[in-house]
Amino acid sequence: MGLSVNGRSTLLRNRLRDLRLRTVCEGAACPNRNECWNAGTATFLILGDRCTRSCMFCNIPSGETRTVDQDEPRRIADAVVVMGLAYAVVTSVTRDDLPDGGAGAFAGTIGAVRRRSPECRVEVLIPDFQGSRASLEAVLDAGPHVVNHNVETVPSLYSRVRPGADYGRSLRLLERAKQRGFVTKSGMMLGLGEEVGEVRSVLQDLRSVGCDILTIGQYLRPSPRNLPVERYYRPEEFGSLRNEALDLGFRRVAAGPLVRSSYHAARYGSEQATGERDL
């Protein structure tokens, strides 16, 4: 008899711990975790568990960072094999303390996974590298299948929600990746105090730099130290924004209360992705 969904998730969780790896799936208590793992997708968090920024929506603690674990790419490649993944998402804490912002770790992880599992597609969800073109190029040269960088919210809220980030810098990163021919992706949260008109402007900005794939989800306060939820959006409002985004030309759009950046990543990041409205 095969394992149940919960049984398989427990087995995979134990194997990840044996390999000393972190996943956003677990760390963020993602509501879609079991669904994704059983579909052969997981999101790995590299470069430690401390962030050099203090974004007010995020539950990852900031503080003193650790040295880069040079063996981490190999262990992630091992996990891809053990978990039988067809699609791996690699993201990180922001490491402004590193000369390359962690770009080398991303490139090394992409290479390690490709060597061990050539059929596994790799999506990277990268920080802005403080605008460093050299760091971005290092990641792109490693050949990820999808380049994801989240704008997270509307420009007027950046100083409160994403101190240390810059909206224009994020758009330029996505534009440069698109100019290199990569499938690009971004995402944002709703419920932080934005106006719907501001959301529509962000969608237009993302399309103006060629962004292909979009995720829109409801912000949920992860702890008392994080920003409160200003508004809960109705499912039909997410549906309306999804249709507007598709009309603007996004190839695929996932929008809904529980949608997160890696939601159905393999399905939305496929080379055959087109603007289908039934997803």
C-alpha positions in Angstrom: 0.0 0.0 0.0 1.4 3.4 -0.9 1.9 6.3 1.5 -0.9 8.7 2.2 -0.4 12.4 1.4 0.4 13.2 5.0 2.6 10.1 5.3 4.6 11.1 2.2 5.0 14.7 3.5 6.3 13.4 6.9 8.8 11.2 5.1 10.0 14.0 2.9 10.2 16.4 5.9 12.4 13.9 7.8 14.7 13.5 4.7 15.1 17.2 4.4 16.1 17.4 8.1 18.7 14.6 7.5 20.2 16.7 4.7 20.1 19.9 6.9 18.1 21.8 4.4 15.4 24.5 4.8 12.3 24.9 2.7 10.0 27.9 2.5 7.2 25.3 2.3 7.8 24.4 6.0 9.3 27.7 7.2 6.3 29.7 6.1 3.8 27.0 7.0 2.5 27.2 3.4 -1.1 26.0 3.1 -0.2 24.4 -0.2 2.8 22.4 1.0 1.4 18.9 0.8 -0.2 19.6 -2.6 3.1 20.9 -4.1 5.3 18.2 -2.6 3.0 15.4 -3.9 3.1 17.1 -7.3 6.9 17.0 -7.3 7.6 20.6 -6.5 9.5 22.1 -3.5 11.0 25.5 -2.6 14.4 25.5 -1.0 15.7 28.4 1.1 19.5 28.9 0.8 22.1 31.1 2.4 21.0 30.7 6.0 18.1 31.6 8.2 18.9 35.3 8.9 18.1 38.2 6.6 20.0 41.5 6.3 16.8 43.4 5.7 13.7 43.8 7.9 10.7 43.6 5.5 7.6 44.1 7.6 5.6 41.4 5.9 8.1 38.6 6.3 8.6 36.2 9.2 12.3 35.4 8.6 14.3 37.0 11.4 17.0 39.6 10.6 20.3 39.7 12.4 23.8 38.4 12.3 24.3 36.1 9.3 26.3 33.0 9.0 29.1 32.0 6.7 28.0 30.6 3.4 27.6 26.8 3.5 29.6 25.7 0.5 28.1 22.2 0.6 24.5 23.3 0.5 24.2 23.1 -3.4 25.2 19.5 -3.3 22.7 18.6 -0.6 19.9 20.4 -2.4 20.8 18.3 -5.5 20.6 15.2 -3.3 17.2 16.3 -2.0 15.9 16.8 -5.5 16.8 13.1 -6.2 15.5 11.8 -2.9 12.2 13.7 -3.3 11.8 12.8 -6.9 11.3 16.4 -7.9 10.4 17.5 -11.4 10.5 21.2 -10.5 12.6 22.9 -7.9 12.3 26.5 -6.7 15.4 28.0 -5.1 15.1 31.2 -3.1 17.2 32.8 -0.3 17.2 35.3 2.5 18.6 38.6 1.4 22.4 38.7 2.0 23.5 42.3 1.4 26.6 41.4 3.5 28.0 39.3 0.7 30.0 40.9 -2.1 27.8 39.2 -4.7 24.6 39.2 -2.7 24.6 35.4 -2.8 24.5 35.1 -6.6 27.3 32.5 -6.5 25.2 30.3 -4.2 22.3 30.5 -6.6 24.5 29.7 -9.6 26.1 26.8 -7.8 22.8 25.3 -6.7 21.4 25.5 -10.3 24.5 23.8 -11.6 24.4 21.1 -8.9 20.7 20.2 -9.5 21.3 20.1 -13.3 24.2 17.7 -13.0 22.3 15.3 -10.7 18.8 15.7 -12.2 19.0 17.0 -15.8 15.3 16.7 -16.3 14.4 18.7 -13.2 13.4 22.3 -14.0 14.8 25.0 -11.8 13.1 28.3 -10.9 15.0 30.9 -8.9 13.3 33.5 -6.7 16.1 36.0 -6.3 16.6 39.2 -4.2 17.5 42.4 -6.0 21.3 42.1 -5.3 21.2 45.8 -4.6 21.0 46.4 -8.3 24.3 44.6 -9.1 24.2 43.7 -12.8 27.2 41.4 -12.4 25.4 39.4 -9.7 22.3 39.0 -11.8 24.3 37.9 -14.8 26.0 35.3 -12.7 22.6 33.7 -11.9 21.4 34.0 -15.5 24.6 32.4 -16.8 23.8 29.3 -14.8 20.7 28.8 -16.9 17.6 28.7 -14.6 14.3 27.9 -16.4 12.3 30.7 -14.7 13.6 33.9 -13.1 11.3 35.1 -10.4 11.6 38.4 -8.4 8.7 39.6 -6.4 7.8 43.3 -6.3 5.6 42.3 -3.3 3.5 45.5 -3.1 2.8 48.9 -4.6 5.4 51.6 -4.8 3.7 53.9 -2.2 4.1 51.3 0.5 7.7 50.4 -0.1 9.1 52.5 2.7 6.8 50.9 5.2 6.7 47.4 3.8 10.0 46.8 2.1 12.6 49.2 3.6 15.9 48.7 1.8 14.2 47.7 -1.5 13.5 49.9 -4.5 10.6 49.4 -6.9 12.4 50.7 -9.9 15.4 48.5 -9.2 13.1 45.5 -9.1 11.6 46.3 -12.4 15.0 46.8 -14.0 16.1 43.3 -12.7 13.1 41.7 -14.4 13.7 43.7 -17.6 17.3 42.6 -17.8 16.4 39.0 -17.3 13.8 39.3 -20.0 16.3 40.9 -22.4 18.4 37.8 -21.9 15.5 35.7 -23.1 14.4 34.2 -19.8 10.8 33.5 -18.7 10.2 36.0 -15.9 7.8 36.0 -13.0 6.8 38.3 -10.2 4.3 38.4 -7.4 2.5 40.7 -5.0 0.5 40.5 -1.8 -2.8 42.4 -1.3 -4.2 43.7 2.0 -1.4 46.0 3.2 -3.2 49.2 2.5 -2.9 49.6 -1.2 -5.5 51.0 -3.5 -6.9 48.8 -6.3 -5.8 51.5 -8.8 -2.2 51.2 -7.6 -2.4 47.4 -8.1 -3.5 47.9 -11.7 -0.6 50.3 -12.2 1.9 47.6 -10.9 0.4 45.1 -13.4 1.0 47.5 -16.2 4.5 48.2 -15.0 5.3 44.5 -14.9 4.0 44.0 -18.4 6.0 47.0 -19.7 9.2 45.1 -18.8 7.9 41.8 -20.3 7.0 39.9 -17.2 5.4 36.6 -18.2 4.0 35.0 -15.1 2.2 36.7 -12.1 1.1 35.5 -8.7 -1.3 37.6 -6.5 -2.2 36.5 -3.0 -3.7 37.7 0.3 -1.3 39.0 2.8 -1.6 37.2 6.2 0.1 38.6 9.2 2.7 35.9 10.3 3.4 37.3 13.7 2.5 40.2 16.0 5.7 42.1 15.0 4.6 42.2 11.4 2.2 44.6 9.7 -1.5 44.1 10.4 -3.8 43.1 7.6 -5.6 46.2 6.4 -8.1 44.4 4.2 -9.2 40.9 3.1 -10.0 40.6 -0.5 -12.9 38.5 -1.8 -12.2 35.6 -4.1 -14.1 37.4 -6.9 -11.8 40.4 -6.6 -8.8 38.1 -7.1 -10.6 36.7 -10.1 -11.2 40.1 -11.6 -7.5 41.1 -11.2 -6.5 37.8 -12.8 -8.6 38.5 -15.8 -7.3 42.0 -16.1 -3.7 40.7 -15.9 -4.4 38.2 -18.6 -5.9 40.9 -20.8 -2.6 42.9 -20.4 -0.7 40.0 -21.8 0.6 37.9 -18.9 1.1 34.3 -20.0 -0.2 32.9 -16.8 -1.7 34.4 -13.7 -2.4 32.7 -10.3 -4.6 34.9 -8.1 -6.4 33.9 -4.9 -6.4 34.2 -1.1 -4.0 31.3 -0.6 -1.8 31.9 -3.7 1.9 32.2 -2.8 4.9 32.9 -5.0 5.6 29.2 -5.7 1.9 28.2 -6.1 1.7 25.5 -8.8 5.1 26.7 -9.9 5.7 23.8 -12.2 2.4 24.2 -13.9 2.7 27.9 -14.4 6.4 27.8 -15.3 6.0 25.3 -18.1 7.4 26.2 -21.5 3.9 25.8 -22.9 2.4 28.4 -20.5 -0.2 30.5 -22.2 -2.9 32.9 -21.0 -5.4 30.3 -19.9 -8.3 31.5 -17.7 -9.3 28.2 -16.2 -6.2 27.8 -13.9 
